[in-house]
């Protein structure tokens, strides 16, 4: 009996204690706010997240890093949770078709003094000798070159005479036709990156330091990626300390692997390794950036000649692009001559056409080297390199 009474007492005490606890907890004061150092999970993340750096509009399809072939076999494992800063997304460059039309305003801003000037002169009621001389001066000032200028003026004189009275519309189309003839519409301006018998296509980019060579190599990688090609970059400009880093950054943004060597190392061996790597990875194109130290012609010849010879142990070069800074005018032509003696240039890239009114250099440099301008640089932005289209170029010169 005593045991029963004791058990009942214990049960009552336990129940009472539990009830008190519950009531007590209901009455307990709310917890103080967390100390300021406690992370607030509703606040925006402090670190950059996947895709934040991308400039592409949100509605465009994006490739993630897992979808892009990277060197060294399978794609790296990307940690999903939590997102890491390293897990960046590969950018999708702007399509290249019609790029020049889209960038036309850049060109118009700097160039259309030439077209407008010519149209104004040709609209004069009497086209006397002085006026024709002014037409010539305008073209020469825009770096068209003496010989091409004389040819153009001769043809214009002839056609204006035949035309008799001139409406602004007629003059515009006349000038457009003649400028187009001068620039050339028949040449193949595609960058040759698809040899029939093998992969990869091999492109060497040459030019004096400061012309925009490394930037152009990076932008060209984007052009190729935008056209659906895979690319390996060779940082054979081992003389400029920052060049390899600069190129690698360009490559990483579009998923292109960069082969690099030690600073001040042998450019030819970097170029050789880049092509070897490109072959093993099965990419479409290997782009090789080179050093352009114009100290002496012999030095340059030795350097570029060696890079070329070593690369050609794998396969012939498909394209040698010479990068020229359009703002340097006649100096650019001198550089072009020197490089043409050293390597077999197959195409010209004219950079910084957004910063000069001397677009006539397109005509002059093509005449000088006998090779076409294939690409033009119209700004420092990643997609400001456009395939050269004569029609869009001339339209930008003379305006609408
Ligand atoms: P490199 O020494 O020839 O490799 O020259 P970089 O590629 O380092 O370029 C030199 C400078 O020219 C950089 O500031 C580039 O951003 C700039 N640059 C390159 N291309 C263009 C272009 O088309 N327009 C403008 N405005 N700047 C350019």
Boltz pocket constraint, residues with backbone or C-beta under 6 A from the ligand:
constraints:
  - pocket:
      binder: B
      contacts: [[A, 207], [A, 208], [A, 209], [A, 210], [A, 211], [A, 212], [A, 213], [A, 214], [A, 215], [A, 216], [A, 350], [A, 351], [A, 352], [A, 353], [A, 354], [A, 355], [A, 376], [A, 377], [A, 378], [A, 379], [A, 380], [A, 384]]
      max_distance: 6.0
